[in-house]
């Protein structure tokens, strides 16, 4: 039955009676939503499904979800799927309980009223959103991505069932897996890191580094899938307490301008960020403690093994657009947490390096 089979009893323990499942069409098609709904109804709960979540959810997506929750009279929310489903569920929770607009909660701790209990059930080993109190929601008009966080928005329970990740396409496994590894490595060195976050960063990297290659070779390896899923959750916990760095700042413009999938964009920039940060002896020592060897080269090896690009030339990036990309990267909120200060001129150098990179394992 897997861990998903416990969802009904957990909702009852947390006092729920009318449950909204928030998910996306792919997860609905895979049958996981119907399975979860069956377990919930078997526990005597009233259930409705909002299964129309889109990737990179906007304020419009949140509004549609709120309408579904109000129609049900929901007193409990379940986010089932990838980061987009969980972000939409959290965003819905903000508006449903506190009113207003998503923009009102941009930042941290702006929800004055109590929020509904929520269970997060990830179907990808990537974002770690199940262990974070932030919802990343784009403004439907300006397309600005807003990070809206509050401790009350965090899931009460995260159900990690590796069986739910087996059916995902290989491409999704690759991109989310690299994203999870990047979360572990970036949180390990940010200027906001702590002894607490470091524990989760290190264990996240150990699990994801050990599991990633196994999953690439055999997508049905449930043990390896479990390692990746737990590692991603630990990395999400680390993000909550440490934030991210320049690799994510450099990735977002590639996604915005060239449509590069987030995990791939982070992955292609990560080796260059590691080398940049390694100029600080303290950070170089942290990297060495995580991996016995050249960590930047190791990341390139993993990208090669996953058949992911090792440079950004194939996306259509040219030297002429680098200044624009660098300007956007320098304005990303995660840049401020990078351990080595990174200005627009530094991003220009990093993009130039990624453009001309010919490194192969």
N, C-alpha and C positions, 0 to 999 in steps of 0.2 A: 504493500500500500504506500510506503514511503512517508516522509514527514508531512506531506500535504494532508494526509488523512487525519491529522490532529487539529485541523483548522476549526472544525465545529466546536470541539470541547474548549479550545482556547478562547474563541469568541464568547462562549457562555461564561467562562471564568472571568472575563473582562467586562461582563455585564451587557453585552450586545444582544439585540433582538431583531433589528431591521438592518440588514447588511447590504451595502453597495460594493460590488466588485468592480474595480476600475482596471481596464486592460486595453489591449490593442487588437486589431483584427487578426494579426498573425497568431497570437496566443489563443484567441477564440477559435480559429481554424484548427489549431493543433489539438484542441479538445481539453486543454488544461482548465479553462474557465468552467466548462461544464462539469468537470471532475470536482473542482472546488465547490461549485454550486450544489452538487449532489451531497457532498459531505456536510455542508452547512444546513441544507434542508433536512437531512437525516437527523440533525441535532435539534430540529424543531424551529429553525430560524427562518424569517422571511427574507428573501434574497432578490435583488435586482442586479442587472449587469449594465455597466456603461463600457462598451467594448470598442469605442471609436477613437481612442487616443492616437495621436499622430506623433511621429518622431520630432524631437525638439519642440515640445508643446508651447503654445502661445496662450495669451490671456483669453482668446476665443475658446480654446480647448478647455480651459478651466471653467469658463462660463457654462459650456455645454454640460460638463460634469456636475456642476452645482445644480443645474436644472434637474438632472437625473436624481441627485441626492434629495432635493426638495420634494420631487414627485413621490419618492418612496417614503419620505419621512425618516430618512436614515439616522440611526444612532451609532453606526459603526461603519468604518471604511476599510476595505482591503485593496491594496495596490498589488496587482499580480502582473508581472512582466518585467521589462527592462527599466532603465532609469526614467524613461519618459512616462511610463504608467505610474511609477511611484511618485514622481514629481507632480503629475497631474492630480493624484490623490491627495497629496499634501496641500497643493494649491487650492483644491476644492475645500479642504478642511478649514483653511484660513478664512475664506469668504463665507462659507456656510455658517461658521460659528461666530465670526467677528464682524461680518458685513464689510462694506467698502469695496475697494478695488485691489487688485494684486499689487499695484504700485504703492499702496499704503503700507505694505509689509516688506518693501525692498530694504534690505539691511538685516539687522538682528534684534530679536526680542520685542517686536512691535505688536504682538497679539495680546490685547488686554484681557480677553476672556478665555475661559477654558475651551479646549478643543476636543473633538470626538476621539475616542481610542481608535487606533489603526494597527493593522497587521500588514507587514510588507513581505511579499513572496517573490524574490527575484528569479527570473528564468534565464538570466545571463550572468556570467561571472565577470563583471566589469565595473560598473559605476560605484558600487558600494552604497547606493542611495538608501538601502534598507537600514543602514546604520548611521544615517545623517539626519539632521533636523532641518536641512535646507531644501527648498524647492527651486529649481532653475527654470524660470518661465520667461519666454520672450514676449515683449510688447507686440501685439498684433499689428500695430501701426508703424512704430519706429524700428522694430526688430531688435531692439536692445534687450540683451539677456539679463534678467534681474535675479539675483540670488536673495531669496526671501527665507529667512531662518528664524526659528524660535524653538526653545527646548520642548515646548508643548506640541510641536508638530512632529516630533520624532515618533517612530513606530513603537508601540508597546512591546511587540514581539516581531522578530524576523524569522520566518520559516525558510531554512536552507535545505532544499531537496534536490540533490544532484540529478535525479532522474528527470527533472523538468528541463535540464539544460542539454540533454542528449540529442534532442530532435532539432536543435537550432542549426542553421546552415553553417558550413565550415567557415565561410567568410565572417559570419557574426562571431563565431568562436575565436577567430584570430584577432579581430579588431577589439573585441571586448577584453580578451586576454591581455593584449599589449597595454590596453588602457589600465587594467588592474595592476600590472607590473609597474607602469609609470607612476601610478598613485603611491605604491609602496616606496619607490625610489625618491620621488619628490618630497613626500611627507617626511622622509628620513633626514632631510637636510635643510628644510625651510628655517628661516630665522624665527619662526614661532614654535619650533619643535620643543618638546619637553620629554622628560624621562618617561612619562605615561604614553605619549604618542609614539615614542621610539620603540617601545615594546611591541606595539601593533604593527608599525612599519616593518620592523625586522622579521616578525613572524609572517606577515603578509608576503614579503619578498621570498622568504624561504619556501612557503607553500606554493606560490605562483611560479617561481623559477623551477621548482621540482615537477610541478604538474603540467606546465605549458607544453613542453616537448612531448610528453606522453599523450596528451589530448590531441596534439597534431597528428601523431602516428596512429592513434586509435580513438576515434571519437566516442566509442562505446565504453571506454574505460571509466566506470562509475567512480572508482576510487580517486582517479586523477581529476575527474570532474568535481568531486567533492573537495579536493585540495584547492582547486581554482576558486570554487564558490566560497569556501571559508576564507581563503586568502583575500578575495575581493571584499568580503565583509569586513575583515580586519583592516584592510586599506581604507575602507570607508570610515571606520572608527578613527583611524589616524588622521584622515582629512578633517574630520569634525574637530580635532584637537590640534592640528598643525597647519592646515591649509596646503595649497599646492604652489608651484613655482613657474619658472620661465618656459618650460616645455609646453605647458598648457597655454600660456600667453602667446607663444609662437604658433601653436597649432590652430587657434581660433581664426586668425586671418586666412589661413589656408582653406579652412572650411567655408568661411564667408565668401571668399573671392573665387575659389576654384571647386567648391563642392566636395572637398576631400572629407571622407568619413572621419569622425573625430579620433577614434583609436589609431587609425593609420596616420593621421596628421601628427598626433603626439609621438607616435613611434618613430617617424622619420626624423623628427627634430631632437629626440631624446639623447642619442649619442653625442650630438654637438653641444647640448646643454651640459651633459656630464663632463665633457672635456673643459668647457668654459668654467664650470664650478670647481673643477679639480685644481684650478690655479690657487685656491685657498687651501693651505695645508691641512687645516682641520677637517674640511669637507672631503679632501682626498683620503684622509684616514678613515672617515666613515664609510666611503665607498669601498675601500680595501677591506674593512671589517665585514661588509656584506657579501663580497665576492673576492675570492682569492685569485686575482688576475686583473686584466684591464677590463673594467666594467663597461666602458663605452664600446670596446670591440665586442664584448659579449652580447650587448644589446644588438649590435649590427648582425651578429651571428643568428640571434633569435629571429630578427626581421627576415634574414635570408632564408632560414629554415621555414618560416611561415609564408614565404614567397611574397613578401611585402617590399615596396620600393625602398631603396637605400639613398635616394636623393629626390629632390623636388622638381627636377627638370621635366619629368613626364607629365606633370600637372599643367604645364603651360607657363610655369613661372619663368620670367626673364629678369635680367639684371635691372631693367628699366622699372619694374614694378616693386622691386625690393624696398625702396624708401617708403612706399605707401604701406606695404605689409608691416614694415618695422614700426612705422608711426602707430598703426593700429595695435600692434603687439605691445608696445610700450604703455598703452592706455588700458590694457587688460588688468583687472583687479588682482590676479594672482601674481603679477610681476613683482609687486611690492614685497612678497614673502620669499622671493628667491634669495638664497644665502649670499650670493655675490651680487651687488647692485648691478642692474642691467638697464641701460638707457637705450634710446632709439638707435644711436650709432652702434651699440653692441648688438642689437637685434639685426641690424643691417649686415654685420660681419657674420652672425650666425646663419642667416638666410643664405648669404653668399657661399659659406662653407657647405651648407646643405645642397646648394644648387650645383656645385662643382664636385661633390663627393663621388669618389670612385672606389671607396673602400669595399672590399669583399672579404668574406671570411677565409 
